[in-house]
Amino acid sequence: MKRALAILLVVCLIISFTFILGGCSRKGKCEECGRVETLKTIEFDGEKYHLCKDCYTIVEGLKELASIFG
Ligand SMILES: [Zn+2]
């Protein structure tokens, strides 16, 4: 029975993972604050981040600052 549970867990993980990668308005864990929300993707310093609305706004501000100071 434990094995069946483990398999079920893995299947759930795969399904949620493909859902996170696939959907356009996807929900997930913010990489900055860890809050589960609808995430936005932002590119910063050559890396992509999936952030909640609040953190997205902060990073967007940082990006602007970075462009000002070069
Ligand atoms: Zn956040």
N, CA, C, O and the ligand as a Tripos MOL2 file, in Angstrom:
@<TRIPOS>MOLECULE
protein
  281   279    71     0     0
PROTEIN
NO_CHARGES

@<TRIPOS>ATOM
      1 N           0.8260   -1.2200    0.0000 N.3       1 MET1
      2 CA          0.0000    0.0000    0.0000 C.3       1 MET1
      3 C           0.8560    1.2630    0.0000 C.2       1 MET1
      4 O           0.5190    2.2590   -0.6410 O.2       1 MET1
      5 N           1.9560    1.2050    0.7220 N.am      2 LYS2
      6 CA          2.8400    2.3820    0.7880 C.3       2 LYS2
      7 C           3.3750    2.7310   -0.6010 C.2       2 LYS2
      8 O           3.5280    3.8980   -0.9610 O.2       2 LYS2
      9 N           3.6520    1.6740   -1.3610 N.am      3 ARG3
     10 CA          4.1960    1.8650   -2.6930 C.3       3 ARG3
     11 C           3.1720    2.5650   -3.5890 C.2       3 ARG3
     12 O           3.5080    3.4630   -4.3610 O.2       3 ARG3
     13 N           1.9150    2.1270   -3.4670 N.am      4 ALA4
     14 CA          0.8470    2.7340   -4.2700 C.3       4 ALA4
     15 C           0.7190    4.2140   -3.9370 C.2       4 ALA4
     16 O           0.5130    5.0450   -4.8210 O.2       4 ALA4
     17 N           0.8410    4.5290   -2.6710 N.am      5 LEU5
     18 CA          0.7790    5.9300   -2.2390 C.3       5 LEU5
     19 C           1.9180    6.7350   -2.8340 C.2       5 LEU5
     20 O           1.7350    7.8730   -3.2670 O.2       5 LEU5
     21 N           3.1010    6.1280   -2.8480 N.am      6 ALA6
     22 CA          4.2770    6.8070   -3.3970 C.3       6 ALA6
     23 C           4.0900    7.0880   -4.8800 C.2       6 ALA6
     24 O           4.4220    8.1680   -5.3680 O.2       6 ALA6
     25 N           3.5520    6.0960   -5.5930 N.am      7 ILE7
     26 CA          3.3160    6.2680   -7.0340 C.3       7 ILE7
     27 C           2.2920    7.3840   -7.2560 C.2       7 ILE7
     28 O           2.4600    8.2320   -8.1330 O.2       7 ILE7
     29 N           1.2360    7.3660   -6.4520 N.am      8 LEU8
     30 CA          0.1950    8.3900   -6.5580 C.3       8 LEU8
     31 C           0.7870    9.7850   -6.3460 C.2       8 LEU8
     32 O           0.4420   10.7380   -7.0440 O.2       8 LEU8
     33 N           1.6830    9.8760   -5.3670 N.am      9 LEU9
     34 CA          2.3330   11.1440   -5.0500 C.3       9 LEU9
     35 C           3.1590   11.6470   -6.2320 C.2       9 LEU9
     36 O           3.1240   12.8290   -6.5740 O.2       9 LEU9
     37 N           3.9050   10.7240   -6.8500 N.am     10 VAL10
     38 CA          4.7390   11.0740   -7.9990 C.3      10 VAL10
     39 C           3.8690   11.5440   -9.1540 C.2      10 VAL10
     40 O           4.1850   12.5300   -9.8200 O.2      10 VAL10
     41 N           2.7670   10.8300   -9.3880 N.am     11 VAL11
     42 CA          1.8460   11.2100  -10.4760 C.3      11 VAL11
     43 C           1.2970   12.6140  -10.2230 C.2      11 VAL11
     44 O           1.2370   13.4370  -11.1370 O.2      11 VAL11
     45 N           0.8980   12.8800   -8.9850 N.am     12 CYS12
     46 CA          0.3900   14.2050   -8.6210 C.3      12 CYS12
     47 C           1.4450   15.2790   -8.8700 C.2      12 CYS12
     48 O           1.1400   16.3600   -9.3740 O.2      12 CYS12
     49 N           2.6870   14.9650   -8.5110 N.am     13 LEU13
     50 CA          3.7820   15.9040   -8.7120 C.3      13 LEU13
     51 C           3.9730   16.2210  -10.1910 C.2      13 LEU13
     52 O           4.1390   17.3790  -10.5740 O.2      13 LEU13
     53 N           3.9490   15.1740  -11.0170 N.am     14 ILE14
     54 CA          4.1460   15.3560  -12.4550 C.3      14 ILE14
     55 C           3.0150   16.2010  -13.0340 C.2      14 ILE14
     56 O           3.2480   17.1110  -13.8300 O.2      14 ILE14
     57 N           1.7840   15.8870  -12.6230 N.am     15 ILE15
     58 CA          0.6350   16.6290  -13.1330 C.3      15 ILE15
     59 C           0.7280   18.1050  -12.7340 C.2      15 ILE15
     60 O           0.5260   18.9880  -13.5680 O.2      15 ILE15
     61 N           1.0310   18.3680  -11.4710 N.am     16 SER16
     62 CA          1.1260   19.7580  -11.0300 C.3      16 SER16
     63 C           2.2890   20.4660  -11.6980 C.2      16 SER16
     64 O           2.2150   21.6630  -11.9780 O.2      16 SER16
     65 N           3.3690   19.7260  -11.9560 N.am     17 PHE17
     66 CA          4.5380   20.3190  -12.5980 C.3      17 PHE17
     67 C           4.2290   20.7320  -14.0290 C.2      17 PHE17
     68 O           4.5830   21.8310  -14.4550 O.2      17 PHE17
     69 N           3.5640   19.8410  -14.7740 N.am     18 THR18
     70 CA          3.2050   20.1730  -16.1550 C.3      18 THR18
     71 C           2.1980   21.3150  -16.1720 C.2      18 THR18
     72 O           2.1860   22.1320  -17.0930 O.2      18 THR18
     73 N           1.3540   21.3650  -15.1460 N.am     19 PHE19
     74 CA          0.3760   22.4440  -15.0540 C.3      19 PHE19
     75 C           1.0880   23.7730  -14.8340 C.2      19 PHE19
     76 O           0.7320   24.7820  -15.4430 O.2      19 PHE19
     77 N           2.0920   23.7730  -13.9630 N.am     20 ILE20
     78 CA          2.8530   24.9950  -13.6800 C.3      20 ILE20
     79 C           3.5780   25.4570  -14.9380 C.2      20 ILE20
     80 O           3.6140   26.6510  -15.2390 O.2      20 ILE20
     81 N           4.1560   24.5010  -15.6770 N.am     21 LEU21
     82 CA          4.9000   24.8610  -16.8810 C.3      21 LEU21
     83 C           3.9840   25.2830  -18.0230 C.2      21 LEU21
     84 O           4.3480   26.1210  -18.8480 O.2      21 LEU21
     85 N           2.7860   24.6910  -18.0610 N.am     22 GLY22
     86 CA          1.9230   24.8590  -19.2210 C.3      22 GLY22
     87 C           0.9890   26.0500  -19.2020 C.2      22 GLY22
     88 O           0.9230   26.7870  -20.1860 O.2      22 GLY22
     89 N           0.2660   26.2650  -18.1170 N.am     23 GLY23
     90 CA         -0.7980   27.2610  -18.0980 C.3      23 GLY23
     91 C          -0.2990   28.6720  -18.2800 C.2      23 GLY23
     92 O           0.8690   28.9610  -18.0170 O.2      23 GLY23
     93 N          -1.1810   29.5660  -18.7330 N.am     24 CYS24
     94 CA         -0.7530   30.9500  -18.9160 C.3      24 CYS24
     95 C          -0.9990   31.7630  -17.6470 C.2      24 CYS24
     96 O          -0.1370   32.5390  -17.2340 O.2      24 CYS24
     97 N          -2.1630   31.5910  -17.0250 N.am     25 SER25
     98 CA         -2.3670   32.2550  -15.7400 C.3      25 SER25
     99 C          -2.2380   31.1840  -14.6640 C.2      25 SER25
    100 O          -3.2230   30.6970  -14.1100 O.2      25 SER25
    101 N          -0.9970   30.8440  -14.3960 N.am     26 ARG26
    102 CA         -0.7410   29.7230  -13.5230 C.3      26 ARG26
    103 C          -0.5860   30.1620  -12.0710 C.2      26 ARG26
    104 O          -0.1400   31.2660  -11.7590 O.2      26 ARG26
    105 N          -0.9780   29.2410  -11.2080 N.am     27 LYS27
    106 CA         -0.7880   29.4830   -9.7920 C.3      27 LYS27
    107 C           0.4190   28.6970   -9.3330 C.2      27 LYS27
    108 O           0.6600   27.5840   -9.8010 O.2      27 LYS27
    109 N           1.1560   29.2580   -8.4430 N.am     28 GLY28
    110 CA          2.3210   28.5420   -7.9360 C.3      28 GLY28
    111 C           2.9340   29.2970   -6.7920 C.2      28 GLY28
    112 O           2.4020   30.2980   -6.3110 O.2      28 GLY28
    113 N           4.0880   28.7810   -6.3620 N.am     29 LYS29
    114 CA          4.7840   29.3730   -5.2310 C.3      29 LYS29
    115 C           5.7300   30.4530   -5.7370 C.2      29 LYS29
    116 O           6.5760   30.1990   -6.5940 O.2      29 LYS29
    117 N           5.5850   31.6330   -5.2130 N.am     30 CYS30
    118 CA          6.4690   32.7340   -5.5670 C.3      30 CYS30
    119 C           7.9000   32.3930   -5.1690 C.2      30 CYS30
    120 O           8.1550   31.9390   -4.0540 O.2      30 CYS30
    121 N           8.8310   32.6170   -6.0950 N.am     31 GLU31
    122 CA         10.2230   32.2570   -5.8260 C.3      31 GLU31
    123 C          10.8760   33.2020   -4.8220 C.2      31 GLU31
    124 O          11.9430   32.9020   -4.2870 O.2      31 GLU31
    125 N          10.2490   34.3180   -4.5710 N.am     32 GLU32
    126 CA         10.8260   35.3040   -3.6690 C.3      32 GLU32
    127 C          10.2640   35.1590   -2.2580 C.2      32 GLU32
    128 O          11.0260   34.9830   -1.3070 O.2      32 GLU32
    129 N           8.9510   35.2290   -2.1100 N.am     33 CYS33
    130 CA          8.3680   35.2160   -0.7680 C.3      33 CYS33
    131 C           7.6910   33.8960   -0.4180 C.2      33 CYS33
    132 O           7.3230   33.6720    0.7350 O.2      33 CYS33
    133 N           7.5240   33.0160   -1.4140 N.am     34 GLY34
    134 CA          6.9760   31.7050   -1.1280 C.3      34 GLY34
    135 C           5.4580   31.6510   -1.0440 C.2      34 GLY34
    136 O           4.8890   30.6090   -0.7210 O.2      34 GLY34
    137 N           4.7970   32.7750   -1.3350 N.am     35 ARG35
    138 CA          3.3450   32.8280   -1.2880 C.3      35 ARG35
    139 C           2.7680   32.1150   -2.5070 C.2      35 ARG35
    140 O           3.3040   32.2270   -3.6090 O.2      35 ARG35
    141 N           1.6770   31.3840   -2.3080 N.am     36 VAL36
    142 CA          1.0350   30.7080   -3.4290 C.3      36 VAL36
    143 C           0.0050   31.6450   -4.0380 C.2      36 VAL36
    144 O          -1.0180   31.9690   -3.4350 O.2      36 VAL36
    145 N           0.3190   32.0680   -5.2610 N.am     37 GLU37
    146 CA         -0.5160   33.0380   -5.9430 C.3      37 GLU37
    147 C          -0.4320   32.8310   -7.4420 C.2      37 GLU37
    148 O           0.3190   31.9740   -7.9100 O.2      37 GLU37
    149 N          -1.1890   33.6020   -8.1960 N.am     38 THR38
    150 CA         -1.0030   33.6130   -9.6350 C.3      38 THR38
    151 C           0.3130   34.3140   -9.9290 C.2      38 THR38
    152 O           0.5460   35.4410   -9.4930 O.2      38 THR38
    153 N           1.1650   33.6270  -10.6750 N.am     39 LEU39
    154 CA          2.5270   34.1250  -10.8370 C.3      39 LEU39
    155 C           2.7390   34.8180  -12.1730 C.2      39 LEU39
    156 O           2.0950   34.5100  -13.1760 O.2      39 LEU39
    157 N           3.6510   35.7490  -12.1460 N.am     40 LYS40
    158 CA          4.0980   36.4120  -13.3630 C.3      40 LYS40
    159 C           5.5600   36.0590  -13.5830 C.2      40 LYS40
    160 O           6.3260   35.8900  -12.6340 O.2      40 LYS40
    161 N           5.9310   35.9520  -14.8520 N.am     41 THR41
    162 CA          7.3110   35.6290  -15.1780 C.3      41 THR41
    163 C           8.0510   36.9130  -15.5300 C.2      41 THR41
    164 O           7.5760   37.7190  -16.3300 O.2      41 THR41
    165 N           9.2020   37.0880  -14.9290 N.am     42 ILE42
    166 CA         10.0080   38.2660  -15.2330 C.3      42 ILE42
    167 C          11.4510   37.8330  -15.4260 C.2      42 ILE42
    168 O          11.9460   36.9400  -14.7380 O.2      42 ILE42
    169 N          12.1140   38.4790  -16.3710 N.am     43 GLU43
    170 CA         13.5100   38.1700  -16.6180 C.3      43 GLU43
    171 C          14.3620   39.2550  -15.9920 C.2      43 GLU43
    172 O          14.1620   40.4450  -16.2370 O.2      43 GLU43
    173 N          15.3030   38.8320  -15.1890 N.am     44 PHE44
    174 CA         16.1620   39.7760  -14.4950 C.3      44 PHE44
    175 C          17.5570   39.1920  -14.4020 C.2      44 PHE44
    176 O          17.7400   38.0690  -13.9300 O.2      44 PHE44
    177 N          18.5480   39.9610  -14.8560 N.am     45 ASP45
    178 CA         19.9370   39.5130  -14.8030 C.3      45 ASP45
    179 C          20.1470   38.2100  -15.5700 C.2      45 ASP45
    180 O          20.9380   37.3540  -15.1750 O.2      45 ASP45
    181 N          19.4110   38.0860  -16.6830 N.am     46 GLY46
    182 CA         19.5700   36.8990  -17.5220 C.3      46 GLY46
    183 C          18.8840   35.6510  -16.9970 C.2      46 GLY46
    184 O          19.0230   34.5770  -17.5830 O.2      46 GLY46
    185 N          18.1410   35.7770  -15.8960 N.am     47 GLU47
    186 CA         17.4380   34.6260  -15.3560 C.3      47 GLU47
    187 C          15.9550   34.9090  -15.2710 C.2      47 GLU47
    188 O          15.5350   36.0520  -15.0880 O.2      47 GLU47
    189 N          15.1600   33.8470  -15.4050 N.am     48 LYS48
    190 CA         13.7120   34.0030  -15.3300 C.3      48 LYS48
    191 C          13.2200   33.6790  -13.9330 C.2      48 LYS48
    192 O          13.6410   32.6960  -13.3240 O.2      48 LYS48
    193 N          12.3270   34.5140  -13.4350 N.am     49 TYR49
    194 CA         11.7660   34.3040  -12.1120 C.3      49 TYR49
    195 C          10.2510   34.2600  -12.2070 C.2      49 TYR49
    196 O           9.6380   34.9610  -13.0110 O.2      49 TYR49
    197 N           9.6630   33.4200  -11.3680 N.am     50 HIS50
    198 CA          8.2090   33.3550  -11.2830 C.3      50 HIS50
    199 C           7.8010   33.9740   -9.9570 C.2      50 HIS50
    200 O           8.0470   33.4220   -8.8840 O.2      50 HIS50
    201 N           7.1730   35.1300  -10.0620 N.am     51 LEU51
    202 CA          6.9010   35.9040   -8.8590 C.3      51 LEU51
    203 C           5.4320   36.2720   -8.7210 C.2      51 LEU51
    204 O           4.6990   36.3500   -9.7070 O.2      51 LEU51
    205 N           5.0130   36.5000   -7.4700 N.am     52 CYS52
    206 CA          3.6720   36.9980   -7.2170 C.3      52 CYS52
    207 C           3.6340   38.4820   -7.6180 C.2      52 CYS52
    208 O           4.6590   39.0810   -7.9420 O.2      52 CYS52
    209 N           2.4450   39.0440   -7.5860 N.am     53 LYS53
    210 CA          2.2700   40.4140   -8.0840 C.3      53 LYS53
    211 C           3.1440   41.4150   -7.3280 C.2      53 LYS53
    212 O           3.7490   42.3050   -7.9260 O.2      53 LYS53
    213 N           3.2010   41.2550   -5.9960 N.am     54 ASP54
    214 CA          3.9790   42.1830   -5.1740 C.3      54 ASP54
    215 C           5.4630   42.1250   -5.5020 C.2      54 ASP54
    216 O           6.1080   43.1520   -5.7160 O.2      54 ASP54
    217 N           5.9960   40.9040   -5.5390 N.am     55 CYS55
    218 CA          7.4230   40.7420   -5.8030 C.3      55 CYS55
    219 C           7.7450   41.1500   -7.2420 C.2      55 CYS55
    220 O           8.8240   41.6720   -7.5240 O.2      55 CYS55
    221 N           6.7990   40.9070   -8.1430 N.am     56 TYR56
    222 CA          6.9830   41.3020   -9.5380 C.3      56 TYR56
    223 C           7.1780   42.8120   -9.6310 C.2      56 TYR56
    224 O           8.0500   43.3030  -10.3480 O.2      56 TYR56
    225 N           6.3430   43.5320   -8.8860 N.am     57 THR57
    226 CA          6.4390   44.9910   -8.8750 C.3      57 THR57
    227 C           7.7900   45.4470   -8.3480 C.2      57 THR57
    228 O           8.3960   46.3790   -8.8760 O.2      57 THR57
    229 N           8.2590   44.7660   -7.2820 N.am     58 ILE58
    230 CA          9.5570   45.1170   -6.6870 C.3      58 ILE58
    231 C          10.6840   44.8730   -7.6800 C.2      58 ILE58
    232 O          11.5480   45.7290   -7.8720 O.2      58 ILE58
    233 N          10.6730   43.6860   -8.3190 N.am     59 VAL59
    234 CA         11.7360   43.3470   -9.2660 C.3      59 VAL59
    235 C          11.6920   44.2760  -10.4780 C.2      59 VAL59
    236 O          12.7260   44.6460  -11.0340 O.2      59 VAL59
    237 N          10.4660   44.6450  -10.8760 N.am     60 GLU60
    238 CA         10.3220   45.5710  -11.9930 C.3      60 GLU60
    239 C          10.9670   46.9120  -11.6500 C.2      60 GLU60
    240 O          11.6260   47.5300  -12.4860 O.2      60 GLU60
    241 N          10.7670   47.3520  -10.4080 N.am     61 GLY61
    242 CA         11.3980   48.5720   -9.9270 C.3      61 GLY61
    243 C          12.9090   48.4520   -9.9190 C.2      61 GLY61
    244 O          13.6220   49.3770  -10.3060 O.2      61 GLY61
    245 N          13.3890   47.2940   -9.4690 N.am     62 LEU62
    246 CA         14.8290   47.0340   -9.4510 C.3      62 LEU62
    247 C          15.4170   47.0850  -10.8520 C.2      62 LEU62
    248 O          16.5060   47.6150  -11.0740 O.2      62 LEU62
    249 N          14.6600   46.5170  -11.7940 N.am     63 LYS63
    250 CA         15.1070   46.5150  -13.1820 C.3      63 LYS63
    251 C          15.2690   47.9340  -13.6930 C.2      63 LYS63
    252 O          16.2310   48.2600  -14.3880 O.2      63 LYS63
    253 N          14.2950   48.7790  -13.3280 N.am     64 GLU64
    254 CA         14.3430   50.1680  -13.7550 C.3      64 GLU64
    255 C          15.5410   50.8880  -13.1480 C.2      64 GLU64
    256 O          16.2500   51.6390  -13.8180 O.2      64 GLU64
    257 N          15.7420   50.6320  -11.8490 N.am     65 LEU65
    258 CA         16.9090   51.2090  -11.1670 C.3      65 LEU65
    259 C          18.1930   50.7500  -11.8370 C.2      65 LEU65
    260 O          19.1040   51.5470  -12.0640 O.2      65 LEU65
    261 N          18.2630   49.4660  -12.1510 N.am     66 ALA66
    262 CA         19.4580   48.9150  -12.7810 C.3      66 ALA66
    263 C          19.7200   49.5610  -14.1330 C.2      66 ALA66
    264 O          20.8700   49.7770  -14.5170 O.2      66 ALA66
    265 N          18.6370   49.8700  -14.8540 N.am     67 SER67
    266 CA         18.8080   50.4830  -16.1620 C.3      67 SER67
    267 C          19.2460   51.9490  -16.0280 C.2      67 SER67
    268 O          19.9070   52.4900  -16.9140 O.2      67 SER67
    269 N          18.8700   52.5810  -14.9080 N.am     68 ILE68
    270 CA         19.2840   53.9580  -14.6750 C.3      68 ILE68
    271 C          20.7710   54.0200  -14.3280 C.2      68 ILE68
    272 O          21.5150   54.8580  -14.8390 O.2      68 ILE68
    273 N          21.1830   53.1030  -13.4390 N.am     69 PHE69
    274 CA         22.5710   53.1160  -12.9950 C.3      69 PHE69
    275 C          23.5010   52.2950  -13.8820 C.2      69 PHE69
    276 O          24.7080   52.2280  -13.6500 O.2      69 PHE69
    277 N          22.9190   51.6770  -14.8920 N.am     70 GLY70
    278 CA         23.7170   50.9550  -15.8730 C.3      70 GLY70
    279 C          24.3210   49.7090  -15.2850 C.2      70 GLY70
    280 O          25.0280   48.9780  -15.9790 O.2      70 GLY70
    281 ZN          6.2560   37.0500   -3.7630 Zn       71 ZN71
@<TRIPOS>BOND
     1     1     2 1
     2     2     3 1
     3     3     4 2
     4     3     5 am
     5     5     6 1
     6     6     7 1
     7     7     8 2
     8     7     9 am
     9     9    10 1
    10    10    11 1
    11    11    12 2
    12    11    13 am
    13    13    14 1
    14    14    15 1
    15    15    16 2
    16    15    17 am
    17    17    18 1
    18    18    19 1
    19    19    20 2
    20    19    21 am
    21    21    22 1
    22    22    23 1
    23    23    24 2
    24    23    25 am
    25    25    26 1
    26    26    27 1
    27    27    28 2
    28    27    29 am
    29    29    30 1
    30    30    31 1
    31    31    32 2
    32    31    33 am
    33    33    34 1
    34    34    35 1
    35    35    36 2
    36    35    37 am
    37    37    38 1
    38    38    39 1
    39    39    40 2
    40    39    41 am
    41    41    42 1
    42    42    43 1
    43    43    44 2
    44    43    45 am
    45    45    46 1
    46    46    47 1
    47    47    48 2
    48    47    49 am
    49    49    50 1
    50    50    51 1
    51    51    52 2
    52    51    53 am
    53    53    54 1
    54    54    55 1
    55    55    56 2
    56    55    57 am
    57    57    58 1
    58    58    59 1
    59    59    60 2
    60    59    61 am
    61    61    62 1
    62    62    63 1
    63    63    64 2
    64    63    65 am
    65    65    66 1
    66    66    67 1
    67    67    68 2
    68    67    69 am
    69    69    70 1
    70    70    71 1
    71    71    72 2
    72    71    73 am
    73    73    74 1
    74    74    75 1
    75    75    76 2
    76    75    77 am
    77    77    78 1
    78    78    79 1
    79    79    80 2
    80    79    81 am
    81    81    82 1
    82    82    83 1
    83    83    84 2
    84    83    85 am
    85    85    86 1
    86    86    87 1
    87    87    88 2
    88    87    89 am
    89    89    90 1
    90    90    91 1
    91    91    92 2
    92    91    93 am
    93    93    94 1
    94    94    95 1
    95    95    96 2
    96    95    97 am
    97    97    98 1
    98    98    99 1
    99    99   100 2
   100    99   101 am
   101   101   102 1
   102   102   103 1
   103   103   104 2
   104   103   105 am
   105   105   106 1
   106   106   107 1
   107   107   108 2
   108   107   109 am
   109   109   110 1
   110   110   111 1
   111   111   112 2
   112   111   113 am
   113   113   114 1
   114   114   115 1
   115   115   116 2
   116   115   117 am
   117   117   118 1
   118   118   119 1
   119   119   120 2
   120   119   121 am
   121   121   122 1
   122   122   123 1
   123   123   124 2
   124   123   125 am
   125   125   126 1
   126   126   127 1
   127   127   128 2
   128   127   129 am
   129   129   130 1
   130   130   131 1
   131   131   132 2
   132   131   133 am
   133   133   134 1
   134   134   135 1
   135   135   136 2
   136   135   137 am
   137   137   138 1
   138   138   139 1
   139   139   140 2
   140   139   141 am
   141   141   142 1
   142   142   143 1
   143   143   144 2
   144   143   145 am
   145   145   146 1
   146   146   147 1
   147   147   148 2
   148   147   149 am
   149   149   150 1
   150   150   151 1
   151   151   152 2
   152   151   153 am
   153   153   154 1
   154   154   155 1
   155   155   156 2
   156   155   157 am
   157   157   158 1
   158   158   159 1
   159   159   160 2
   160   159   161 am
   161   161   162 1
   162   162   163 1
   163   163   164 2
   164   163   165 am
   165   165   166 1
   166   166   167 1
   167   167   168 2
   168   167   169 am
   169   169   170 1
   170   170   171 1
   171   171   172 2
   172   171   173 am
   173   173   174 1
   174   174   175 1
   175   175   176 2
   176   175   177 am
   177   177   178 1
   178   178   179 1
   179   179   180 2
   180   179   181 am
   181   181   182 1
   182   182   183 1
   183   183   184 2
   184   183   185 am
   185   185   186 1
   186   186   187 1
   187   187   188 2
   188   187   189 am
   189   189   190 1
   190   190   191 1
   191   191   192 2
   192   191   193 am
   193   193   194 1
   194   194   195 1
   195   195   196 2
   196   195   197 am
   197   197   198 1
   198   198   199 1
   199   199   200 2
   200   199   201 am
   201   201   202 1
   202   202   203 1
   203   203   204 2
   204   203   205 am
   205   205   206 1
   206   206   207 1
   207   207   208 2
   208   207   209 am
   209   209   210 1
   210   210   211 1
   211   211   212 2
   212   211   213 am
   213   213   214 1
   214   214   215 1
   215   215   216 2
   216   215   217 am
   217   217   218 1
   218   218   219 1
   219   219   220 2
   220   219   221 am
   221   221   222 1
   222   222   223 1
   223   223   224 2
   224   223   225 am
   225   225   226 1
   226   226   227 1
   227   227   228 2
   228   227   229 am
   229   229   230 1
   230   230   231 1
   231   231   232 2
   232   231   233 am
   233   233   234 1
   234   234   235 1
   235   235   236 2
   236   235   237 am
   237   237   238 1
   238   238   239 1
   239   239   240 2
   240   239   241 am
   241   241   242 1
   242   242   243 1
   243   243   244 2
   244   243   245 am
   245   245   246 1
   246   246   247 1
   247   247   248 2
   248   247   249 am
   249   249   250 1
   250   250   251 1
   251   251   252 2
   252   251   253 am
   253   253   254 1
   254   254   255 1
   255   255   256 2
   256   255   257 am
   257   257   258 1
   258   258   259 1
   259   259   260 2
   260   259   261 am
   261   261   262 1
   262   262   263 1
   263   263   264 2
   264   263   265 am
   265   265   266 1
   266   266   267 1
   267   267   268 2
   268   267   269 am
   269   269   270 1
   270   270   271 1
   271   271   272 2
   272   271   273 am
   273   273   274 1
   274   274   275 1
   275   275   276 2
   276   275   277 am
   277   277   278 1
   278   278   279 1
   279   279   280 2
@<TRIPOS>SUBSTRUCTURE
     1 MET1         2 RESIDUE 1 A MET
     2 LYS2         6 RESIDUE 1 A LYS
     3 ARG3        10 RESIDUE 1 A ARG
     4 ALA4        14 RESIDUE 1 A ALA
     5 LEU5        18 RESIDUE 1 A LEU
     6 ALA6        22 RESIDUE 1 A ALA
     7 ILE7        26 RESIDUE 1 A ILE
     8 LEU8        30 RESIDUE 1 A LEU
     9 LEU9        34 RESIDUE 1 A LEU
    10 VAL10       38 RESIDUE 1 A VAL
    11 VAL11       42 RESIDUE 1 A VAL
    12 CYS12       46 RESIDUE 1 A CYS
    13 LEU13       50 RESIDUE 1 A LEU
    14 ILE14       54 RESIDUE 1 A ILE
    15 ILE15       58 RESIDUE 1 A ILE
    16 SER16       62 RESIDUE 1 A SER
    17 PHE17       66 RESIDUE 1 A PHE
    18 THR18       70 RESIDUE 1 A THR
    19 PHE19       74 RESIDUE 1 A PHE
    20 ILE20       78 RESIDUE 1 A ILE
    21 LEU21       82 RESIDUE 1 A LEU
    22 GLY22       86 RESIDUE 1 A GLY
    23 GLY23       90 RESIDUE 1 A GLY
    24 CYS24       94 RESIDUE 1 A CYS
    25 SER25       98 RESIDUE 1 A SER
    26 ARG26      102 RESIDUE 1 A ARG
    27 LYS27      106 RESIDUE 1 A LYS
    28 GLY28      110 RESIDUE 1 A GLY
    29 LYS29      114 RESIDUE 1 A LYS
    30 CYS30      118 RESIDUE 1 A CYS
    31 GLU31      122 RESIDUE 1 A GLU
    32 GLU32      126 RESIDUE 1 A GLU
    33 CYS33      130 RESIDUE 1 A CYS
    34 GLY34      134 RESIDUE 1 A GLY
    35 ARG35      138 RESIDUE 1 A ARG
    36 VAL36      142 RESIDUE 1 A VAL
    37 GLU37      146 RESIDUE 1 A GLU
    38 THR38      150 RESIDUE 1 A THR
    39 LEU39      154 RESIDUE 1 A LEU
    40 LYS40      158 RESIDUE 1 A LYS
    41 THR41      162 RESIDUE 1 A THR
    42 ILE42      166 RESIDUE 1 A ILE
    43 GLU43      170 RESIDUE 1 A GLU
    44 PHE44      174 RESIDUE 1 A PHE
    45 ASP45      178 RESIDUE 1 A ASP
    46 GLY46      182 RESIDUE 1 A GLY
    47 GLU47      186 RESIDUE 1 A GLU
    48 LYS48      190 RESIDUE 1 A LYS
    49 TYR49      194 RESIDUE 1 A TYR
    50 HIS50      198 RESIDUE 1 A HIS
    51 LEU51      202 RESIDUE 1 A LEU
    52 CYS52      206 RESIDUE 1 A CYS
    53 LYS53      210 RESIDUE 1 A LYS
    54 ASP54      214 RESIDUE 1 A ASP
    55 CYS55      218 RESIDUE 1 A CYS
    56 TYR56      222 RESIDUE 1 A TYR
    57 THR57      226 RESIDUE 1 A THR
    58 ILE58      230 RESIDUE 1 A ILE
    59 VAL59      234 RESIDUE 1 A VAL
    60 GLU60      238 RESIDUE 1 A GLU
    61 GLY61      242 RESIDUE 1 A GLY
    62 LEU62      246 RESIDUE 1 A LEU
    63 LYS63      250 RESIDUE 1 A LYS
    64 GLU64      254 RESIDUE 1 A GLU
    65 LEU65      258 RESIDUE 1 A LEU
    66 ALA66      262 RESIDUE 1 A ALA
    67 SER67      266 RESIDUE 1 A SER
    68 ILE68      270 RESIDUE 1 A ILE
    69 PHE69      274 RESIDUE 1 A PHE
    70 GLY70      278 RESIDUE 1 A GLY
    71 ZN71       281 GROUP 0 **** ****
